[in-house]
Amino acid sequence: DITTRTSVFLSTVDCAHTVPFYLLQQSGRRLDAMIVDEAGAVPEWKMPALTVCAPELIILVGDQQQLPPFTRASRTEAPLSVLQRMEAVLPAGSIKMLRLQYRMPPQICEFL
């Protein structure tokens, strides 16, 4: 059985509540942590589906000012992302921002 031999599950946000939940339920295992990459592009209304797996810890990684949530709604109707909501409701200092990044050459960063 894959759930007894696996310690990491990888999934898209849209499928995270189906396959891992089913496999974990069948094996009786719990999900220790869920890491959501590009959480700035995840609409907040998708979070309940992610919590179906009942992880002990959810880590959101992303940039709330980068890509907006993926949706078919017009730009004026765009939903808040998970990170935008967290930024709005959590106490100051709760969100940890990276101080160093390796994706952009320093010259471009200085220009921007």
N, C-alpha and C positions, 0 to 999 in steps of 0.2 A: 504494500500500500504506500502510495507516494507521501502521504502525510506523516507516516512514521519515519521516513527516511529524509525528509526535507525540513530545513530550518528557515528557509527564505522562500517566500512566494513573490513573484513579480506579476503585476497586472496593470491594466489601464484603470483609470478612475471609474469608467463606466462598467467595468466587469469585476471590480474588486469585491463587490458584495455578493457575487454569485458563486464563482468557483471556489475561492478560499473558504467562504462560509460553509458551503456544502461539504467540502473535504474535511474541514475542521470539525464540523458537526458529526460526521460519520466516524471520525477517529476519537472524538472526545477530547481533543486538544484545544488549548486556548491560544489566541494570538497575542504575543507579548507586545509587539509594537507595529505600527503602521506608519510608513513614511510616504507622504504625499508630495511628489516633486511637481514643480510648476503650479503650485497651489494658487498663485495669483491668477491663473487662467481657469480655476475651478469655480463654477457658480456655487454660492452658498447653499442652494437648494439640493445639491448633490451630497452634502455631508451626512444626512441621516442614513443614506444607503451605505456609506462607508462605515458607519458605526454599528451596523448589523453584526459585524464580526466581533464586536465587543473587545477591541484591543485595550490593553492596559495603558498604552501610551500612543498618542497620535502626534507625529512631528510634521509640521507644515513647512515646506521649503519652497521659496520662490520670491518673486518681486511683485508687489501689488501695483507697481507703477509701470510694469513692462507690458505684457500681453493682457488684454481684457478677457473675461470669461468667454468661452466658445459658446455661441448661441445663434439661433436663427432670428432672434429679435433684432429690431432696428437699433442703431446706436443710441437713440434717445431712450430706448426701453431696456438697455443693457443692465443685467442684474449685477449686484455686488459680488465680488469674488470672496472666497473664504478669507483671504488675507485682508481685504478691505474691511470686512466685518470685524475681524479680530482687532485690527488697528483702531477701529471706532469704539469698541467696547472694553478692551482690556486696559488696566491701569498703565500709566506711563512707565516705561522701562521693562514691560513684560515681553516685548518683541526684541529679539536680538538681531541686529543687522551685521552682516559681514563687513569687515573693514578692508579686506583685500580680495581681489578677484584676479583670475588668470585668463579670462576669456577675451579681453580687449587689450590691444597694445596701449601702453601708457600715453603715446602721442595722441591717439584718438580720444582717450579719456580726458586728457587735458583740453583738447579742442572743444569737447562737449561741455 
